[in-house]
Amino acid sequence: MRHQSQSVEIIVHIDENLGDLRRNEIASSLAANDGIYNARFTPNRDHPMLVEYNRIKYKAQDILRKVMSHRLHAELIGPI
C-alpha cells in the first residue's frame, strides 16, 4: 500500500545516450523493487529519469546506486 506522506520523487540524470529499449529495461527494473512506486524517463528528453519511492525505505543515494548498478554514470539532480 502506497502512503502519500512517505512518497518522494527525485530526478536522476543518466549520462549515457540510451535507446528506448534500454531506457524501458532500466525503468522496469527499478519499478520492480518493493518501495519504488514508479520510474520513468522524461518524454522527449533522453537523460532525466523520474523515480518515485518510499522515503522511509530508501534514501536518494540508494536510488542512485540502483541506477548505477546498470553500468551507467548518473547524478542526482534533486527532488521535485
PDB file of N, CA, C and O in Angstrom, chain B, residues numbered from 101:
ATOM      1  N   MET B 101       0.839  -1.180   0.000  1.00  0.00           N
ATOM      2  CA  MET B 101       0.000   0.000   0.000  1.00  0.00           C
ATOM      3  C   MET B 101       0.886   1.246   0.000  1.00  0.00           C
ATOM      4  O   MET B 101       1.822   1.353   0.792  1.00  0.00           O
ATOM      5  N   ARG B 102       0.585   2.162  -0.876  1.00  0.00           N
ATOM      6  CA  ARG B 102       1.377   3.376  -1.012  1.00  0.00           C
ATOM      7  C   ARG B 102       0.851   4.439  -0.063  1.00  0.00           C
ATOM      8  O   ARG B 102      -0.352   4.694  -0.014  1.00  0.00           O
ATOM      9  N   HIS B 103       1.750   5.059   0.691  1.00  0.00           N
ATOM     10  CA  HIS B 103       1.379   6.144   1.592  1.00  0.00           C
ATOM     11  C   HIS B 103       1.938   7.436   1.026  1.00  0.00           C
ATOM     12  O   HIS B 103       3.152   7.591   0.901  1.00  0.00           O
ATOM     13  N   GLN B 104       1.058   8.361   0.685  1.00  0.00           N
ATOM     14  CA  GLN B 104       1.474   9.619   0.070  1.00  0.00           C
ATOM     15  C   GLN B 104       2.501  10.355   0.921  1.00  0.00           C
ATOM     16  O   GLN B 104       3.423  10.962   0.377  1.00  0.00           O
ATOM     17  N   SER B 105       2.362  10.314   2.234  1.00  0.00           N
ATOM     18  CA  SER B 105       3.283  11.039   3.104  1.00  0.00           C
ATOM     19  C   SER B 105       4.692  10.424   3.107  1.00  0.00           C
ATOM     20  O   SER B 105       5.651  11.078   3.517  1.00  0.00           O
ATOM     21  N   GLN B 106       4.815   9.190   2.658  1.00  0.00           N
ATOM     22  CA  GLN B 106       6.120   8.523   2.613  1.00  0.00           C
ATOM     23  C   GLN B 106       6.731   8.558   1.214  1.00  0.00           C
ATOM     24  O   GLN B 106       7.855   8.096   1.019  1.00  0.00           O
ATOM     25  N   SER B 107       6.013   9.093   0.257  1.00  0.00           N
ATOM     26  CA  SER B 107       6.442   9.099  -1.133  1.00  0.00           C
ATOM     27  C   SER B 107       7.202  10.373  -1.471  1.00  0.00           C
ATOM     28  O   SER B 107       6.805  11.472  -1.084  1.00  0.00           O
ATOM     29  N   VAL B 108       8.295  10.207  -2.197  1.00  0.00           N
ATOM     30  CA  VAL B 108       9.068  11.348  -2.686  1.00  0.00           C
ATOM     31  C   VAL B 108       9.490  11.017  -4.117  1.00  0.00           C
ATOM     32  O   VAL B 108       9.643   9.849  -4.477  1.00  0.00           O
ATOM     33  N   GLU B 109       9.675  12.054  -4.923  1.00  0.00           N
ATOM     34  CA  GLU B 109      10.099  11.850  -6.310  1.00  0.00           C
ATOM     35  C   GLU B 109      11.377  12.641  -6.540  1.00  0.00           C
ATOM     36  O   GLU B 109      11.480  13.810  -6.168  1.00  0.00           O
ATOM     37  N   ILE B 110      12.351  11.978  -7.161  1.00  0.00           N
ATOM     38  CA  ILE B 110      13.622  12.632  -7.458  1.00  0.00           C
ATOM     39  C   ILE B 110      13.900  12.531  -8.952  1.00  0.00           C
ATOM     40  O   ILE B 110      13.295  11.731  -9.666  1.00  0.00           O
ATOM     41  N   ILE B 111      14.829  13.361  -9.397  1.00  0.00           N
ATOM     42  CA  ILE B 111      15.304  13.306 -10.776  1.00  0.00           C
ATOM     43  C   ILE B 111      16.730  12.786 -10.751  1.00  0.00           C
ATOM     44  O   ILE B 111      17.580  13.284 -10.013  1.00  0.00           O
ATOM     45  N   VAL B 112      16.971  11.780 -11.570  1.00  0.00           N
ATOM     46  CA  VAL B 112      18.319  11.230 -11.760  1.00  0.00           C
ATOM     47  C   VAL B 112      18.717  11.528 -13.204  1.00  0.00           C
ATOM     48  O   VAL B 112      17.973  11.214 -14.133  1.00  0.00           O
ATOM     49  N   HIS B 113      19.881  12.127 -13.390  1.00  0.00           N
ATOM     50  CA  HIS B 113      20.376  12.387 -14.739  1.00  0.00           C
ATOM     51  C   HIS B 113      21.309  11.258 -15.131  1.00  0.00           C
ATOM     52  O   HIS B 113      22.307  11.004 -14.457  1.00  0.00           O
ATOM     53  N   ILE B 114      20.982  10.582 -16.225  1.00  0.00           N
ATOM     54  CA  ILE B 114      21.821   9.491 -16.740  1.00  0.00           C
ATOM     55  C   ILE B 114      22.673  10.062 -17.869  1.00  0.00           C
ATOM     56  O   ILE B 114      22.152  10.656 -18.813  1.00  0.00           O
ATOM     57  N   ASP B 115      23.980   9.879 -17.763  1.00  0.00           N
ATOM     58  CA  ASP B 115      24.910  10.489 -18.706  1.00  0.00           C
ATOM     59  C   ASP B 115      24.898   9.838 -20.088  1.00  0.00           C
ATOM     60  O   ASP B 115      25.029  10.523 -21.102  1.00  0.00           O
ATOM     61  N   GLU B 116      24.742   8.527 -20.124  1.00  0.00           N
ATOM     62  CA  GLU B 116      24.818   7.809 -21.385  1.00  0.00           C
ATOM     63  C   GLU B 116      23.606   8.096 -22.284  1.00  0.00           C
ATOM     64  O   GLU B 116      22.514   8.398 -21.803  1.00  0.00           O
ATOM     65  N   ASN B 117      23.829   7.994 -23.595  1.00  0.00           N
ATOM     66  CA  ASN B 117      22.732   8.055 -24.562  1.00  0.00           C
ATOM     67  C   ASN B 117      22.169   6.648 -24.696  1.00  0.00           C
ATOM     68  O   ASN B 117      22.862   5.737 -25.148  1.00  0.00           O
ATOM     69  N   LEU B 118      20.922   6.472 -24.306  1.00  0.00           N
ATOM     70  CA  LEU B 118      20.301   5.148 -24.297  1.00  0.00           C
ATOM     71  C   LEU B 118      19.152   5.099 -25.300  1.00  0.00           C
ATOM     72  O   LEU B 118      18.451   6.088 -25.515  1.00  0.00           O
ATOM     73  N   GLY B 119      18.978   3.949 -25.895  1.00  0.00           N
ATOM     74  CA  GLY B 119      17.836   3.736 -26.769  1.00  0.00           C
ATOM     75  C   GLY B 119      16.585   3.455 -25.959  1.00  0.00           C
ATOM     76  O   GLY B 119      16.649   3.251 -24.746  1.00  0.00           O
ATOM     77  N   ASP B 120      15.446   3.446 -26.640  1.00  0.00           N
ATOM     78  CA  ASP B 120      14.165   3.212 -25.962  1.00  0.00           C
ATOM     79  C   ASP B 120      14.138   1.887 -25.215  1.00  0.00           C
ATOM     80  O   ASP B 120      13.649   1.825 -24.086  1.00  0.00           O
ATOM     81  N   LEU B 121      14.646   0.843 -25.817  1.00  0.00           N
ATOM     82  CA  LEU B 121      14.620  -0.478 -25.202  1.00  0.00           C
ATOM     83  C   LEU B 121      15.404  -0.484 -23.886  1.00  0.00           C
ATOM     84  O   LEU B 121      14.935  -1.016 -22.880  1.00  0.00           O
ATOM     85  N   ARG B 122      16.581   0.103 -23.903  1.00  0.00           N
ATOM     86  CA  ARG B 122      17.428   0.144 -22.695  1.00  0.00           C
ATOM     87  C   ARG B 122      16.784   1.019 -21.611  1.00  0.00           C
ATOM     88  O   ARG B 122      16.802   0.655 -20.435  1.00  0.00           O
ATOM     89  N   ARG B 123      16.219   2.165 -21.999  1.00  0.00           N
ATOM     90  CA  ARG B 123      15.534   3.022 -21.022  1.00  0.00           C
ATOM     91  C   ARG B 123      14.372   2.278 -20.370  1.00  0.00           C
ATOM     92  O   ARG B 123      14.192   2.342 -19.154  1.00  0.00           O
ATOM     93  N   ASN B 124      13.586   1.574 -21.180  1.00  0.00           N
ATOM     94  CA  ASN B 124      12.457   0.808 -20.637  1.00  0.00           C
ATOM     95  C   ASN B 124      12.931  -0.296 -19.702  1.00  0.00           C
ATOM     96  O   ASN B 124      12.311  -0.554 -18.671  1.00  0.00           O
ATOM     97  N   GLU B 125      14.027  -0.942 -20.064  1.00  0.00           N
ATOM     98  CA  GLU B 125      14.594  -2.010 -19.233  1.00  0.00           C
ATOM     99  C   GLU B 125      15.003  -1.473 -17.863  1.00  0.00           C
ATOM    100  O   GLU B 125      14.715  -2.094 -16.840  1.00  0.00           O
ATOM    101  N   ILE B 126      15.662  -0.341 -17.842  1.00  0.00           N
ATOM    102  CA  ILE B 126      16.120   0.258 -16.582  1.00  0.00           C
ATOM    103  C   ILE B 126      14.937   0.701 -15.738  1.00  0.00           C
ATOM    104  O   ILE B 126      14.895   0.428 -14.538  1.00  0.00           O
ATOM    105  N   ALA B 127      13.974   1.383 -16.352  1.00  0.00           N
ATOM    106  CA  ALA B 127      12.797   1.854 -15.616  1.00  0.00           C
ATOM    107  C   ALA B 127      12.020   0.671 -15.036  1.00  0.00           C
ATOM    108  O   ALA B 127      11.587   0.724 -13.885  1.00  0.00           O
ATOM    109  N   SER B 128      11.841  -0.382 -15.810  1.00  0.00           N
ATOM    110  CA  SER B 128      11.113  -1.562 -15.329  1.00  0.00           C
ATOM    111  C   SER B 128      11.859  -2.246 -14.195  1.00  0.00           C
ATOM    112  O   SER B 128      11.248  -2.694 -13.225  1.00  0.00           O
ATOM    113  N   SER B 129      13.169  -2.327 -14.314  1.00  0.00           N
ATOM    114  CA  SER B 129      13.985  -2.948 -13.275  1.00  0.00           C
ATOM    115  C   SER B 129      13.859  -2.190 -11.957  1.00  0.00           C
ATOM    116  O   SER B 129      13.715  -2.802 -10.899  1.00  0.00           O
ATOM    117  N   LEU B 130      13.913  -0.873 -12.017  1.00  0.00           N
ATOM    118  CA  LEU B 130      13.773  -0.078 -10.799  1.00  0.00           C
ATOM    119  C   LEU B 130      12.380  -0.225 -10.202  1.00  0.00           C
ATOM    120  O   LEU B 130      12.235  -0.440  -8.998  1.00  0.00           O
ATOM    121  N   ALA B 131      11.358  -0.109 -11.040  1.00  0.00           N
ATOM    122  CA  ALA B 131       9.971  -0.168 -10.560  1.00  0.00           C
ATOM    123  C   ALA B 131       9.617  -1.538  -9.982  1.00  0.00           C
ATOM    124  O   ALA B 131       8.637  -1.659  -9.247  1.00  0.00           O
ATOM    125  N   ALA B 132      10.387  -2.553 -10.298  1.00  0.00           N
ATOM    126  CA  ALA B 132      10.129  -3.898  -9.781  1.00  0.00           C
ATOM    127  C   ALA B 132      10.532  -4.040  -8.305  1.00  0.00           C
ATOM    128  O   ALA B 132      10.178  -5.031  -7.667  1.00  0.00           O
ATOM    129  N   ASN B 133      11.255  -3.075  -7.764  1.00  0.00           N
ATOM    130  CA  ASN B 133      11.681  -3.108  -6.363  1.00  0.00           C
ATOM    131  C   ASN B 133      10.548  -2.661  -5.448  1.00  0.00           C
ATOM    132  O   ASN B 133       9.884  -1.657  -5.704  1.00  0.00           O
ATOM    133  N   ASP B 134      10.340  -3.414  -4.389  1.00  0.00           N
ATOM    134  CA  ASP B 134       9.349  -3.030  -3.391  1.00  0.00           C
ATOM    135  C   ASP B 134       9.757  -1.685  -2.786  1.00  0.00           C
ATOM    136  O   ASP B 134      10.888  -1.527  -2.327  1.00  0.00           O
ATOM    137  N   GLY B 135       8.860  -0.740  -2.787  1.00  0.00           N
ATOM    138  CA  GLY B 135       9.163   0.581  -2.254  1.00  0.00           C
ATOM    139  C   GLY B 135       9.523   1.594  -3.319  1.00  0.00           C
ATOM    140  O   GLY B 135       9.614   2.787  -3.029  1.00  0.00           O
ATOM    141  N   ILE B 136       9.732   1.142  -4.552  1.00  0.00           N
ATOM    142  CA  ILE B 136       9.890   2.067  -5.671  1.00  0.00           C
ATOM    143  C   ILE B 136       8.583   2.002  -6.439  1.00  0.00           C
ATOM    144  O   ILE B 136       8.247   0.981  -7.039  1.00  0.00           O
ATOM    145  N   TYR B 137       7.850   3.110  -6.413  1.00  0.00           N
ATOM    146  CA  TYR B 137       6.499   3.128  -6.948  1.00  0.00           C
ATOM    147  C   TYR B 137       6.454   3.364  -8.456  1.00  0.00           C
ATOM    148  O   TYR B 137       5.577   2.850  -9.151  1.00  0.00           O
ATOM    149  N   ASN B 138       7.410   4.147  -8.949  1.00  0.00           N
ATOM    150  CA  ASN B 138       7.388   4.479 -10.365  1.00  0.00           C
ATOM    151  C   ASN B 138       8.779   4.928 -10.792  1.00  0.00           C
ATOM    152  O   ASN B 138       9.485   5.596 -10.037  1.00  0.00           O
ATOM    153  N   ALA B 139       9.159   4.563 -11.983  1.00  0.00           N
ATOM    154  CA  ALA B 139      10.414   5.025 -12.579  1.00  0.00           C
ATOM    155  C   ALA B 139      10.141   5.234 -14.056  1.00  0.00           C
ATOM    156  O   ALA B 139       9.666   4.333 -14.747  1.00  0.00           O
ATOM    157  N   ARG B 140      10.447   6.434 -14.533  1.00  0.00           N
ATOM    158  CA  ARG B 140      10.176   6.722 -15.940  1.00  0.00           C
ATOM    159  C   ARG B 140      11.103   7.829 -16.431  1.00  0.00           C
ATOM    160  O   ARG B 140      11.526   8.698 -15.670  1.00  0.00           O
ATOM    161  N   PHE B 141      11.398   7.772 -17.702  1.00  0.00           N
ATOM    162  CA  PHE B 141      12.181   8.828 -18.323  1.00  0.00           C
ATOM    163  C   PHE B 141      11.250   9.955 -18.741  1.00  0.00           C
ATOM    164  O   PHE B 141      10.081   9.729 -19.052  1.00  0.00           O
ATOM    165  N   THR B 142      11.777  11.157 -18.745  1.00  0.00           N
ATOM    166  CA  THR B 142      11.002  12.321 -19.147  1.00  0.00           C
ATOM    167  C   THR B 142      10.728  12.243 -20.646  1.00  0.00           C
ATOM    168  O   THR B 142      11.657  12.039 -21.426  1.00  0.00           O
ATOM    169  N   PRO B 143       9.467  12.402 -21.065  1.00  0.00           N
ATOM    170  CA  PRO B 143       9.153  12.344 -22.504  1.00  0.00           C
ATOM    171  C   PRO B 143       9.972  13.365 -23.301  1.00  0.00           C
ATOM    172  O   PRO B 143      10.135  14.513 -22.888  1.00  0.00           O
ATOM    173  N   ASN B 144      10.472  12.924 -24.430  1.00  0.00           N
ATOM    174  CA  ASN B 144      11.245  13.762 -25.358  1.00  0.00           C
ATOM    175  C   ASN B 144      12.567  14.265 -24.801  1.00  0.00           C
ATOM    176  O   ASN B 144      13.178  15.175 -25.362  1.00  0.00           O
ATOM    177  N   ARG B 145      13.005  13.675 -23.702  1.00  0.00           N
ATOM    178  CA  ARG B 145      14.308  14.013 -23.125  1.00  0.00           C
ATOM    179  C   ARG B 145      14.970  12.699 -22.746  1.00  0.00           C
ATOM    180  O   ARG B 145      14.388  11.896 -22.016  1.00  0.00           O
ATOM    181  N   ASP B 146      16.157  12.478 -23.228  1.00  0.00           N
ATOM    182  CA  ASP B 146      16.799  11.172 -23.088  1.00  0.00           C
ATOM    183  C   ASP B 146      17.476  10.920 -21.745  1.00  0.00           C
ATOM    184  O   ASP B 146      17.649   9.761 -21.368  1.00  0.00           O
ATOM    185  N   HIS B 147      17.855  11.933 -21.029  1.00  0.00           N
ATOM    186  CA  HIS B 147      18.707  11.734 -19.859  1.00  0.00           C
ATOM    187  C   HIS B 147      18.016  11.820 -18.493  1.00  0.00           C
ATOM    188  O   HIS B 147      18.385  11.057 -17.600  1.00  0.00           O
ATOM    189  N   PRO B 148      17.049  12.695 -18.284  1.00  0.00           N
ATOM    190  CA  PRO B 148      16.410  12.764 -16.963  1.00  0.00           C
ATOM    191  C   PRO B 148      15.455  11.599 -16.719  1.00  0.00           C
ATOM    192  O   PRO B 148      14.646  11.251 -17.579  1.00  0.00           O
ATOM    193  N   MET B 149      15.560  11.012 -15.549  1.00  0.00           N
ATOM    194  CA  MET B 149      14.668   9.929 -15.135  1.00  0.00           C
ATOM    195  C   MET B 149      14.014  10.336 -13.818  1.00  0.00           C
ATOM    196  O   MET B 149      14.691  10.779 -12.890  1.00  0.00           O
ATOM    197  N   LEU B 150      12.704  10.182 -13.745  1.00  0.00           N
ATOM    198  CA  LEU B 150      11.953  10.471 -12.525  1.00  0.00           C
ATOM    199  C   LEU B 150      11.731   9.167 -11.782  1.00  0.00           C
ATOM    200  O   LEU B 150      11.301   8.174 -12.369  1.00  0.00           O
ATOM    201  N   VAL B 151      12.020   9.171 -10.504  1.00  0.00           N
ATOM    202  CA  VAL B 151      11.830   7.972  -9.690  1.00  0.00           C
ATOM    203  C   VAL B 151      11.038   8.362  -8.445  1.00  0.00           C
ATOM    204  O   VAL B 151      11.462   9.222  -7.673  1.00  0.00           O
ATOM    205  N   GLU B 152       9.888   7.723  -8.258  1.00  0.00           N
ATOM    206  CA  GLU B 152       9.077   7.925  -7.068  1.00  0.00           C
ATOM    207  C   GLU B 152       9.287   6.724  -6.161  1.00  0.00           C
ATOM    208  O   GLU B 152       9.180   5.578  -6.599  1.00  0.00           O
ATOM    209  N   TYR B 153       9.585   6.990  -4.900  1.00  0.00           N
ATOM    210  CA  TYR B 153       9.918   5.898  -3.983  1.00  0.00           C
ATOM    211  C   TYR B 153       9.498   6.222  -2.559  1.00  0.00           C
ATOM    212  O   TYR B 153       9.145   7.355  -2.232  1.00  0.00           O
ATOM    213  N   ASN B 154       9.547   5.199  -1.729  1.00  0.00           N
ATOM    214  CA  ASN B 154       9.220   5.325  -0.308  1.00  0.00           C
ATOM    215  C   ASN B 154      10.452   5.876   0.401  1.00  0.00           C
ATOM    216  O   ASN B 154      11.498   5.229   0.452  1.00  0.00           O
ATOM    217  N   ARG B 155      10.311   7.083   0.947  1.00  0.00           N
ATOM    218  CA  ARG B 155      11.448   7.751   1.587  1.00  0.00           C
ATOM    219  C   ARG B 155      11.835   7.124   2.920  1.00  0.00           C
ATOM    220  O   ARG B 155      12.918   7.390   3.441  1.00  0.00           O
ATOM    221  N   ILE B 156      10.952   6.290   3.474  1.00  0.00           N
ATOM    222  CA  ILE B 156      11.281   5.581   4.711  1.00  0.00           C
ATOM    223  C   ILE B 156      12.184   4.384   4.394  1.00  0.00           C
ATOM    224  O   ILE B 156      13.103   4.069   5.150  1.00  0.00           O
ATOM    225  N   LYS B 157      11.912   3.736   3.285  1.00  0.00           N
ATOM    226  CA  LYS B 157      12.657   2.536   2.901  1.00  0.00           C
ATOM    227  C   LYS B 157      13.981   2.852   2.200  1.00  0.00           C
ATOM    228  O   LYS B 157      14.966   2.137   2.385  1.00  0.00           O
ATOM    229  N   TYR B 158      14.006   3.912   1.402  1.00  0.00           N
ATOM    230  CA  TYR B 158      15.190   4.257   0.605  1.00  0.00           C
ATOM    231  C   TYR B 158      15.604   5.700   0.841  1.00  0.00           C
ATOM    232  O   TYR B 158      14.790   6.555   1.190  1.00  0.00           O
ATOM    233  N   LYS B 159      16.880   5.945   0.642  1.00  0.00           N
ATOM    234  CA  LYS B 159      17.418   7.299   0.571  1.00  0.00           C
ATOM    235  C   LYS B 159      17.722   7.569  -0.909  1.00  0.00           C
ATOM    236  O   LYS B 159      17.825   6.634  -1.703  1.00  0.00           O
ATOM    237  N   ALA B 160      17.862   8.823  -1.270  1.00  0.00           N
ATOM    238  CA  ALA B 160      18.146   9.178  -2.664  1.00  0.00           C
ATOM    239  C   ALA B 160      19.413   8.477  -3.163  1.00  0.00           C
ATOM    240  O   ALA B 160      19.472   8.055  -4.318  1.00  0.00           O
ATOM    241  N   GLN B 161      20.415   8.352  -2.310  1.00  0.00           N
ATOM    242  CA  GLN B 161      21.666   7.678  -2.709  1.00  0.00           C
ATOM    243  C   GLN B 161      21.426   6.196  -3.030  1.00  0.00           C
ATOM    244  O   GLN B 161      22.111   5.631  -3.883  1.00  0.00           O
ATOM    245  N   ASP B 162      20.470   5.574  -2.360  1.00  0.00           N
ATOM    246  CA  ASP B 162      20.131   4.172  -2.657  1.00  0.00           C
ATOM    247  C   ASP B 162      19.595   4.058  -4.087  1.00  0.00           C
ATOM    248  O   ASP B 162      19.945   3.138  -4.827  1.00  0.00           O
ATOM    249  N   ILE B 163      18.741   5.013  -4.454  1.00  0.00           N
ATOM    250  CA  ILE B 163      18.163   5.004  -5.798  1.00  0.00           C
ATOM    251  C   ILE B 163      19.261   5.224  -6.826  1.00  0.00           C
ATOM    252  O   ILE B 163      19.302   4.543  -7.850  1.00  0.00           O
ATOM    253  N   LEU B 164      20.145   6.166  -6.558  1.00  0.00           N
ATOM    254  CA  LEU B 164      21.265   6.421  -7.473  1.00  0.00           C
ATOM    255  C   LEU B 164      22.118   5.171  -7.647  1.00  0.00           C
ATOM    256  O   LEU B 164      22.513   4.848  -8.767  1.00  0.00           O
ATOM    257  N   ARG B 165      22.408   4.466  -6.561  1.00  0.00           N
ATOM    258  CA  ARG B 165      23.208   3.226  -6.658  1.00  0.00           C
ATOM    259  C   ARG B 165      22.490   2.179  -7.504  1.00  0.00           C
ATOM    260  O   ARG B 165      23.129   1.464  -8.275  1.00  0.00           O
ATOM    261  N   LYS B 166      21.164   2.082  -7.366  1.00  0.00           N
ATOM    262  CA  LYS B 166      20.409   1.118  -8.170  1.00  0.00           C
ATOM    263  C   LYS B 166      20.505   1.459  -9.662  1.00  0.00           C
ATOM    264  O   LYS B 166      20.638   0.567 -10.500  1.00  0.00           O
ATOM    265  N   VAL B 167      20.437   2.739  -9.979  1.00  0.00           N
ATOM    266  CA  VAL B 167      20.585   3.163 -11.379  1.00  0.00           C
ATOM    267  C   VAL B 167      21.990   2.829 -11.869  1.00  0.00           C
ATOM    268  O   VAL B 167      22.155   2.273 -12.955  1.00  0.00           O
ATOM    269  N   MET B 168      22.996   3.164 -11.074  1.00  0.00           N
ATOM    270  CA  MET B 168      24.383   2.941 -11.484  1.00  0.00           C
ATOM    271  C   MET B 168      24.741   1.454 -11.548  1.00  0.00           C
ATOM    272  O   MET B 168      25.711   1.078 -12.207  1.00  0.00           O
ATOM    273  N   SER B 169      23.969   0.615 -10.872  1.00  0.00           N
ATOM    274  CA  SER B 169      24.234  -0.829 -10.936  1.00  0.00           C
ATOM    275  C   SER B 169      23.963  -1.386 -12.333  1.00  0.00           C
ATOM    276  O   SER B 169      24.319  -2.527 -12.627  1.00  0.00           O
ATOM    277  N   HIS B 170      23.343  -0.594 -13.182  1.00  0.00           N
ATOM    278  CA  HIS B 170      23.104  -0.979 -14.578  1.00  0.00           C
ATOM    279  C   HIS B 170      24.270  -0.561 -15.466  1.00  0.00           C
ATOM    280  O   HIS B 170      24.127  -0.455 -16.684  1.00  0.00           O
ATOM    281  N   ARG B 171      25.427  -0.323 -14.846  1.00  0.00           N
ATOM    282  CA  ARG B 171      26.646   0.083 -15.551  1.00  0.00           C
ATOM    283  C   ARG B 171      26.453   1.432 -16.235  1.00  0.00           C
ATOM    284  O   ARG B 171      26.840   1.625 -17.388  1.00  0.00           O
ATOM    285  N   LEU B 172      25.854   2.350 -15.507  1.00  0.00           N
ATOM    286  CA  LEU B 172      25.601   3.695 -16.023  1.00  0.00           C
ATOM    287  C   LEU B 172      26.295   4.726 -15.138  1.00  0.00           C
ATOM    288  O   LEU B 172      26.552   4.485 -13.959  1.00  0.00           O
ATOM    289  N   HIS B 173      26.586   5.853 -15.720  1.00  0.00           N
ATOM    290  CA  HIS B 173      27.054   7.012 -14.969  1.00  0.00           C
ATOM    291  C   HIS B 173      25.836   7.901 -14.773  1.00  0.00           C
ATOM    292  O   HIS B 173      25.105   8.185 -15.722  1.00  0.00           O
ATOM    293  N   ALA B 174      25.624   8.336 -13.542  1.00  0.00           N
ATOM    294  CA  ALA B 174      24.434   9.136 -13.247  1.00  0.00           C
ATOM    295  C   ALA B 174      24.682  10.030 -12.048  1.00  0.00           C
ATOM    296  O   ALA B 174      25.569   9.778 -11.233  1.00  0.00           O
ATOM    297  N   GLU B 175      23.871  11.091 -11.959  1.00  0.00           N
ATOM    298  CA  GLU B 175      23.935  12.031 -10.848  1.00  0.00           C
ATOM    299  C   GLU B 175      22.511  12.318 -10.379  1.00  0.00           C
ATOM    300  O   GLU B 175      21.552  12.241 -11.147  1.00  0.00           O
ATOM    301  N   LEU B 176      22.405  12.649  -9.100  1.00  0.00           N
ATOM    302  CA  LEU B 176      21.123  13.109  -8.572  1.00  0.00           C
ATOM    303  C   LEU B 176      20.971  14.576  -8.920  1.00  0.00           C
ATOM    304  O   LEU B 176      21.867  15.380  -8.664  1.00  0.00           O
ATOM    305  N   ILE B 177      19.847  14.918  -9.498  1.00  0.00           N
ATOM    306  CA  ILE B 177      19.551  16.327  -9.770  1.00  0.00           C
ATOM    307  C   ILE B 177      18.833  16.897  -8.547  1.00  0.00           C
ATOM    308  O   ILE B 177      19.077  18.039  -8.157  1.00  0.00           O
ATOM    309  N   GLY B 178      17.962  16.113  -7.954  1.00  0.00           N
ATOM    310  CA  GLY B 178      17.289  16.540  -6.743  1.00  0.00           C
ATOM    311  C   GLY B 178      15.827  16.161  -6.739  1.00  0.00           C
ATOM    312  O   GLY B 178      15.327  15.550  -7.684  1.00  0.00           O
ATOM    313  N   PRO B 179      15.143  16.529  -5.666  1.00  0.00           N
ATOM    314  CA  PRO B 179      13.712  16.236  -5.576  1.00  0.00           C
ATOM    315  C   PRO B 179      12.910  17.177  -6.457  1.00  0.00           C
ATOM    316  O   PRO B 179      13.389  18.235  -6.864  1.00  0.00           O
ATOM    317  N   ILE B 180      11.696  16.777  -6.739  1.00  0.00           N
ATOM    318  CA  ILE B 180      10.807  17.655  -7.497  1.00  0.00           C
ATOM    319  C   ILE B 180       9.946  18.403  -6.513  1.00  0.00           C
ATOM    320  O   ILE B 180       9.109  19.212  -6.915  1.00  0.00           O
TER     321      ILE B 180
END
